[in-house]
Every structure is written in C-alpha cells, then in structure tokens.
C-alpha cells in the first residue's frame, strides 16, 4: 500500500540519512526500483514528472501499475508515489488519481503567489494524509524543457513556505538537473546551513542528485537533506547497458530481440545504480 513520505522523511532527518526519490519512466523502471528497495530493506519514493505522467498514459494508469506491483512483488518496505515538479493543476490531478505525495513547484511565481497556492495545497493534502513538497529558488539545468543556472534560495522565503505546514522543502543550493557542467561551482553549503537554521526539523530535498560528488552528498545529508532525487543517472545506466547488448549483437542471437531479453541488461543497470545510491544515502535497512 502506498504511504505518504512524511514518516519516512521525518525518520531520515532524525537519523541523519536520506531517502532516494527515483523517477520512473515505464514498467521496467518501476519494477527495478521497487525490487531493489525491497532487497535492501529501504524506504523509497517513486517520482513522476508531468512529462513522464503523459508518457505513461496518465496518473491513474501509473497508480494502477504501482499498486498492482506492490501486491504482486510482495513489497513490504514503505513506498511513496510522488509527483515531481508539479504545477498546481498537476498536483490536484495526482491527488485525485491516488498519489500518496505531491510536489508543487511554485518557485517561478512571485513569493506571495507561491505562498497562496502552497497554502491551498497544504489544506487539501493534510485533509487527505498526503505529503507535500514545495520549492523555493529555482533549481538549474533542464527540467521538461526549462533550462536555468543553479540558483540559491532565500532562507527567509524558505522559512515562510516551511511555516505553511508543507512536509518537505526543496531549496535551490546551486544544484541543477541533468549532467553537471565542467565549470559547476559545487553545492552552496552556506545556503543549505542558513536554510536548515530557519526551517529546523523540516526535511530538506536535494534535486539533481546525479553527478554530485559523494562527499558533497554526505555533507548535504549532515546539514539536513533527507530526500535526494535521482533520475538522469538511471537513464544513462539503462542506455549504456542497452547499447552494449545491441552492439554485441545479442539481439540477433536466438530470441534476443524479445523485449524481455532486450531490456533485461538495462533493468539490471538501473538496479545497480539504485543499490549504489541507497548505500550512499544511508537508507538501507531503515524500512
């Protein structure tokens, strides 16, 4: 059964580890992530961007698939199904479809409007027992076609949003989505420490977990980050394994063209990536 991310993240913050949000793109992705979380006895968050939601034929389709898998694969670790970088309308649609967690990204609105819309969603999600993530300070890189440099959030604005009663807060600390450029300046731990000071027990979220060096990830967790989002890294691992399978001519041997065989190396590569991240984040055996 899907659960809100609130309890798993409250425990993570208190225990100085982080729960991974791994974005899903299809059945293979979802299955690989769930099996690995179960194998490592780790709580997990399945992230769905609005683009991936459209690709997978809508939020109801996704909810049906995930719920079916939890039952069929006998998943007992806590699993939250979370809308990633949602619009206000997207958040409402996911709540209606049966998601257990949503993100409303109001970072591109003036702070007053971000506060107004977030407040409405706090009321709605609290009533339904769904966790809510908010964002302050745009996160750089490319997210569904929008490209930006990694910005740093204003700690005062973070406090204003945190005080509304959201479950978790994504604050820009120089992190970006996708691959990091060679001249990336690294995470701003100064900003993170200032945000943590203003928001106290609130679990903080680090977007753009692909390509941040392990020591910076560990330091971010020490400074209050309890949820880390990973997407690009699983995609790169999947593509690389699939390329090798085809370049080795495996798809031409026997029934190697069967999608169940063709996609298997990619699935194993996703599992290996998720395993590595769960170990780095410290959430193994925390279910």
C-alpha positions as CSV (number, residue, x, y, z in Angstrom):
1,X,0.0,0.0,0.0
2,X,1.3,3.4,-0.9
3,X,2.2,5.7,2.0
4,X,2.8,9.4,2.4
5,X,6.5,10.4,2.5
6,X,6.1,12.2,5.8
7,X,7.0,9.4,8.3
8,X,10.0,8.1,6.2
9,X,11.4,11.6,5.9
10,X,10.9,12.6,9.5
11,X,12.8,9.4,10.5
12,X,15.5,10.1,7.9
13,X,16.0,13.7,9.2
14,X,16.3,12.4,12.8
15,X,18.6,9.6,11.8
16,X,20.9,11.6,9.5
17,X,20.3,9.7,6.3
18,X,18.3,10.4,3.2
19,X,15.6,8.6,1.3
20,X,16.1,8.4,-2.5
21,X,13.4,9.5,-4.9
22,X,14.0,7.6,-8.1
23,X,12.0,8.8,-11.1
24,X,10.1,6.2,-13.1
25,X,9.6,6.2,-16.8
26,X,7.9,2.9,-17.5
27,X,7.2,-0.6,-16.1
28,X,10.8,-1.7,-16.2
29,X,12.0,1.3,-14.3
30,X,9.3,0.9,-11.6
31,X,9.9,-2.8,-11.1
32,X,13.7,-2.4,-10.9
33,X,13.4,0.3,-8.3
34,X,10.8,-1.5,-6.2
35,X,12.7,-4.8,-6.2
36,X,16.0,-3.1,-5.2
37,X,14.4,-1.1,-2.4
38,X,12.8,-4.3,-1.1
39,X,16.1,-6.2,-1.4
40,X,17.9,-3.5,0.6
41,X,15.1,-3.1,3.1
42,X,15.0,0.7,2.3
43,X,12.1,3.1,2.1
44,X,11.7,4.6,-1.4
45,X,10.0,7.4,-3.2
46,X,8.9,6.8,-6.9
47,X,9.0,10.2,-8.7
48,X,6.8,11.0,-11.7
49,X,7.3,14.2,-13.7
50,X,4.4,15.7,-15.6
51,X,6.1,14.7,-18.8
52,X,6.5,11.1,-17.6
53,X,2.9,11.1,-16.5
54,X,1.7,11.9,-20.0
55,X,4.1,9.3,-21.5
56,X,2.7,6.6,-19.2
57,X,-0.9,7.4,-20.2
58,X,-1.9,9.5,-17.2
59,X,-1.7,9.4,-13.5
60,X,-4.5,6.8,-13.0
61,X,-2.6,4.3,-15.2
62,X,0.6,4.9,-13.1
63,X,-1.3,4.4,-9.8
64,X,-2.8,1.2,-11.1
65,X,0.5,-0.1,-12.2
66,X,2.3,0.7,-9.0
67,X,-0.4,-0.6,-6.7
68,X,-0.5,-3.8,-8.8
69,X,3.3,-4.2,-8.5
70,X,3.3,-3.6,-4.7
71,X,0.9,-6.6,-4.4
72,X,2.4,-8.8,-7.0
73,X,6.1,-8.3,-5.9
74,X,5.1,-8.5,-2.2
75,X,6.7,-5.2,-1.4
76,X,6.7,-4.5,2.3
77,X,9.1,-1.5,2.5
78,X,7.4,1.9,2.7
79,X,6.8,3.3,-0.8
80,X,5.5,6.8,-1.7
81,X,4.3,7.7,-5.2
82,X,5.3,11.3,-5.7
83,X,4.6,14.0,-8.4
84,X,7.9,15.7,-9.2
85,X,8.0,19.4,-10.1
86,X,4.2,19.6,-10.3
87,X,2.1,22.5,-11.5
88,X,-0.8,23.5,-9.3
89,X,-3.2,21.7,-11.7
90,X,-0.9,18.7,-11.9
91,X,-0.8,18.4,-8.1
92,X,-4.6,18.4,-8.0
93,X,-4.8,15.7,-10.7
94,X,-2.4,13.5,-8.9
95,X,-4.2,13.8,-5.6
96,X,-7.4,12.8,-7.3
97,X,-5.7,9.9,-9.1
98,X,-4.4,8.4,-5.8
99,X,-0.8,9.5,-5.5
100,X,0.4,9.5,-1.9
101,X,2.7,12.5,-2.2
102,X,2.9,15.6,-4.5
103,X,5.3,18.4,-5.2
104,X,4.1,21.8,-6.1
105,X,6.8,23.8,-7.7
106,X,5.8,27.4,-7.3
107,X,9.4,28.7,-7.4
108,X,8.8,30.6,-10.7
109,X,5.9,32.6,-9.1
110,X,6.3,35.7,-7.1
111,X,6.7,34.6,-3.4
112,X,3.2,35.8,-2.5
113,X,1.6,33.7,-5.2
114,X,3.8,30.7,-4.3
115,X,2.5,31.1,-0.7
116,X,-1.1,31.4,-1.7
117,X,-1.1,28.3,-3.9
118,X,1.0,26.3,-1.5
119,X,-1.4,27.2,1.4
120,X,-4.4,25.8,-0.6
121,X,-2.5,22.6,-1.3
122,X,-1.4,22.3,2.4
123,X,-5.0,22.3,3.4
124,X,-6.0,19.7,0.8
125,X,-3.1,17.3,1.3
126,X,-3.3,17.5,5.1
127,X,-7.0,16.5,5.0
128,X,-6.2,13.5,2.8
129,X,-3.0,12.4,4.6
130,X,-0.8,13.1,1.5
131,X,2.7,14.6,1.8
132,X,3.5,17.9,0.1
133,X,6.8,19.2,-1.2
134,X,7.3,22.8,-2.0
135,X,10.2,24.6,-3.8
136,X,11.9,27.9,-3.2
137,X,14.6,29.2,-5.5
138,X,14.6,27.6,-9.0
139,X,16.8,24.6,-9.5
140,X,19.0,24.8,-12.5
141,X,19.6,22.6,-15.5
142,X,16.9,21.2,-17.8
143,X,13.6,20.1,-16.4
144,X,11.0,19.4,-19.0
145,X,12.5,21.8,-21.4
146,X,13.2,24.7,-19.0
147,X,16.9,25.5,-18.6
148,X,18.3,27.5,-15.8
149,X,21.5,28.0,-13.8
150,X,21.5,26.6,-10.3
151,X,20.1,29.4,-8.1
152,X,20.3,29.7,-4.3
153,X,17.1,30.1,-2.4
154,X,16.5,33.0,0.1
155,X,16.5,31.4,3.6
156,X,13.8,33.9,4.7
157,X,11.5,32.8,1.9
158,X,12.2,29.2,2.7
159,X,11.0,29.8,6.3
160,X,7.8,31.5,5.0
161,X,7.0,28.4,2.9
162,X,8.1,25.9,5.6
163,X,5.8,27.7,8.1
164,X,2.8,27.0,6.0
165,X,2.9,23.3,7.0
166,X,4.4,21.6,4.0
167,X,6.0,18.2,4.6
168,X,9.3,18.9,2.9
169,X,11.1,21.7,1.2
170,X,13.3,21.8,-1.9
171,X,15.6,24.7,-1.7
172,X,18.0,25.7,-4.5
173,X,21.6,25.4,-3.3
174,X,23.4,25.7,-6.6
175,X,22.2,22.2,-7.7
176,X,21.0,21.5,-11.2
177,X,19.1,18.8,-13.1
178,X,20.8,16.6,-15.6
179,X,24.5,16.3,-16.1
180,X,26.7,18.9,-14.3
181,X,28.9,21.1,-16.5
182,X,32.7,21.0,-16.0
183,X,32.7,24.6,-14.5
184,X,30.0,23.8,-11.9
185,X,30.8,25.6,-8.6
186,X,29.5,22.8,-6.3
187,X,26.8,23.0,-3.7
188,X,26.4,26.1,-1.6
189,X,26.6,24.6,1.9
190,X,26.4,28.2,3.3
191,X,22.9,28.5,1.8
192,X,21.9,25.0,3.0
193,X,23.1,25.7,6.6
194,X,21.2,29.0,6.6
195,X,18.0,27.3,5.3
196,X,18.3,24.5,7.8
197,X,18.7,27.0,10.6
198,X,15.4,28.8,9.6
199,X,13.4,25.6,8.9
200,X,14.5,23.4,11.8
201,X,13.0,19.9,11.8
202,X,11.7,20.2,8.2
203,X,13.1,17.6,5.9
204,X,15.0,19.3,3.1
205,X,15.2,18.0,-0.5
206,X,18.1,17.9,-2.9
207,X,17.1,17.8,-6.6
208,X,19.6,17.0,-9.3
209,X,21.3,14.1,-7.4
210,X,23.1,12.9,-10.5
211,X,26.7,13.9,-10.7
212,X,27.1,15.5,-7.2
213,X,30.3,14.0,-5.7
214,X,29.7,11.5,-2.8
215,X,31.4,13.7,-0.2
216,X,29.1,16.6,-1.1
217,X,26.1,14.3,-0.8
218,X,27.2,13.2,2.6
219,X,27.8,16.7,3.8
220,X,24.3,17.8,2.5
221,X,22.7,14.9,4.5
222,X,24.6,16.1,7.6
223,X,23.1,19.5,7.0
224,X,19.5,18.3,7.0
225,X,18.9,17.0,3.5
226,X,16.5,13.9,3.9
227,X,15.4,13.3,0.3
228,X,17.6,13.1,-2.7
229,X,16.2,12.9,-6.3
230,X,17.9,10.7,-8.9
231,X,16.8,10.4,-12.5
232,X,19.4,11.1,-15.1
233,X,21.9,8.6,-13.6
234,X,19.4,5.7,-14.0
235,X,18.7,6.8,-17.6
236,X,22.4,6.9,-18.5
237,X,23.0,3.4,-16.9
238,X,20.0,2.0,-18.8
239,X,21.0,3.4,-22.1
240,X,24.6,2.3,-21.7
241,X,23.7,-1.3,-20.9
242,X,21.2,-1.4,-23.8
243,X,23.7,0.0,-26.2
244,X,26.3,-2.7,-25.2
245,X,23.7,-5.5,-25.6
246,X,22.8,-4.4,-29.2
247,X,26.4,-3.6,-30.2
248,X,27.4,-7.1,-29.1
249,X,24.8,-8.4,-31.5
250,X,22.9,-10.2,-28.6
251,X,19.5,-9.1,-30.1
252,X,20.4,-11.2,-33.2
253,X,21.1,-14.4,-31.2
254,X,18.1,-16.7,-30.7
255,X,15.2,-14.8,-29.2
256,X,17.5,-11.9,-28.1
257,X,15.1,-9.4,-29.8
258,X,12.3,-10.3,-27.3
259,X,11.8,-7.1,-25.3
260,X,12.0,-9.1,-22.1
261,X,15.6,-10.1,-23.0
262,X,16.5,-6.8,-24.8
263,X,15.6,-4.7,-21.8
264,X,17.0,-7.0,-19.1
265,X,20.6,-5.6,-19.1
266,X,19.2,-2.1,-18.8
267,X,17.0,-3.2,-15.9
268,X,20.0,-4.7,-14.1
269,X,21.9,-1.4,-14.7
270,X,19.1,0.6,-13.1
271,X,19.1,-1.8,-10.1
272,X,22.9,-1.4,-9.7
273,X,22.5,2.4,-9.8
274,X,19.7,2.4,-7.2
275,X,21.6,0.0,-5.0
276,X,24.7,2.3,-5.1
277,X,22.5,5.3,-4.2
278,X,20.7,3.7,-1.3
279,X,24.1,2.8,0.2
280,X,25.4,6.3,-0.3
281,X,22.2,7.9,1.2
282,X,22.3,5.6,4.2
283,X,18.7,4.3,3.9
284,X,19.5,0.6,3.7
285,X,17.8,-1.4,6.5
286,X,15.8,1.7,7.5
287,X,12.5,0.3,6.4
